[in-house]
Amino acid sequence: MTLPFCDADGCVRAGCDPVVCRGKGVASNAALFERSAAVIPGGVNSSIRAFKAVGGTPYIVSRAEGASVWDVEGRRYLDLVQSYGAIIAGHAHPKIVEAITSAAHDGTSYGAPTPREMRLAEEIRERVPSCERVRLMNSGSEATTTAVRLARGATGRDRIVKFAGCFHGAVDALLAAGGSGVATLGLPGTAGVPAGAVAETLVVPFNVVPKLDESVAAVILEPLPANMGLVKPAPGFLKGVRAECDRVGALLIFDEVISGFRVASGGFQQSCGVVPDLTCFGKVIGGGLPIGAVGGRKAVMEELSPLGRVFHAGTLAGNPLATAAGLAALSLLNDGAYEFMAQQAQRLAAGLREAFAAAGVAAHVPVVDSLVGLHFAPDIAHDFDEAKQTDEAFYARFFHAMLDEGVALAPGAYEVLFPGLAHSNSVIDAIVDSAGRAARLAAAG
Ligand SMILES: *Cc1c(COP(=O)(O)O)cnc(C)c1O
């Protein structure tokens, strides 16, 4: 086995650092994390990765392939994190690696338009008909920021309505009652956001159609929330929100940063049949590289600069590597791929339900297409208040028991599981076997 930094006889990699290896011939997670924390606040570049919600020291990844990641100590984990959904074809998929490599040979950024960004935008429009025009950018957070600015600019109104538990990235105006890391950290929002930045943000409960008035520029939501566990929209809810937006002339923004190109070729809007004015994308469309996109009705999208008065720009927007990776990822996502992922998600969920039942743990494992949620409470959740009933302490014990088994879940009770194209039957079955033992251990306290 090739160890990531050193082998027993000494360093095998250029740049291997004896301080990290401490003369043991192998780098250690703890030593690397400590060293990172001396230069990167908390040792991480995205809060949830620090394991605050589950305790312990993060594993530091050296490489990944398919459904597996390896840490710097050479331990392998079957991975259900999959970069929080940015990876759908499995890690280091040969087609995506080849696309990135080949693009890199042509240069990595120019500051001028390229054919690849045009093709990715066309691919998005073809799959998601509501996206008559598409603007590419660098992250999901940038997409939601831009969509909100665009909605305000296009309507001439200021107010934004968001739903508690829906997460829209690290965006000042949208951090109130966010899911994901915000929920995990138990923050009501975050310090550093002035009251003025959220003064025009109204937070309402999910699954209840809000009563709007003509001050509302837009309603933004994850149509299939996947940052407070996995919460299904109640029948009629999304249609109701659409109708209420139409009644007052507000725009409807779907944040499909997770669900886009993951639950179906046309995103969750294809499954639910409700057409938004604007859609935010990220994650899957970058093939694991940084990306974001806003798509929507032509008339609204053309309010963006340079055609309209709503400014948007980005030095690396439409990046050649990210668009190459995204195009390669989308090329793998045919009908058979979605069918396969949905099957694997069902197999995983069935196995997990059995594992929790056998351990006497009150659990719900909701599934929608390829997304799987975990909710440790007697009753299934319909909104953020109910989602927060999940037993976070149990999740933390289960998380660590799974990690000890060699299975990586996200280090937070509100994240979902991301089985993808690399999660074969044998991978799923191994995860389920582990879950059986881990659930018993976690239930024992
Ligand atoms: C991840 C996520 C974002 C933020 O995307 P980044 O690329 O992390 O900025 C926005 N909305 C949803 C629903 C997400 O899951």
The ligand as an SDF file (V2000), in Angstrom:
LIG
                    3D

 15 15  0  0  0  0  0  0  0  0999 V2000
  -24.3540   24.1140   -0.4710 C   0  0  0  0  0  0  0  0  0  0  0  0
  -25.5470   24.9620   -0.6190 C   0  0  0  0  0  0  0  0  0  0  0  0
  -25.4550   26.3220   -0.9420 C   0  0  0  0  0  0  0  0  0  0  0  0
  -24.1370   27.0510   -0.9570 C   0  0  0  0  0  0  0  0  0  0  0  0
  -23.2930   26.6200   -1.9790 O   0  0  0  0  0  0  0  0  0  0  0  0
  -21.7200   26.9110   -1.8380 P   0  0  0  0  0  0  0  0  0  0  0  0
  -21.1570   26.4170   -3.1240 O   0  0  0  0  0  0  0  0  0  0  0  0
  -21.2740   26.1480   -0.6240 O   0  0  0  0  0  0  0  0  0  0  0  0
  -21.5640   28.3670   -1.6670 O   0  0  0  0  0  0  0  0  0  0  0  0
  -26.6200   27.0110   -1.2210 C   0  0  0  0  0  0  0  0  0  0  0  0
  -27.8150   26.4030   -1.1650 N   0  0  0  0  0  0  0  0  0  0  0  0
  -27.9500   25.0980   -0.8580 C   0  0  0  0  0  0  0  0  0  0  0  0
  -29.3040   24.4680   -0.8540 C   0  0  0  0  0  0  0  0  0  0  0  0
  -26.8270   24.3410   -0.5390 C   0  0  0  0  0  0  0  0  0  0  0  0
  -26.9760   23.0670   -0.1790 O   0  0  0  0  0  0  0  0  0  0  0  0
  1  2  1  0
  2  3  1  0
  2 14  2  0
  3  4  1  0
  3 10  2  0
  4  5  1  0
  5  6  1  0
  6  7  2  0
  6  8  1  0
  6  9  1  0
 10 11  1  0
 11 12  2  0
 12 13  1  0
 12 14  1  0
 14 15  1  0
M  END
$$$$
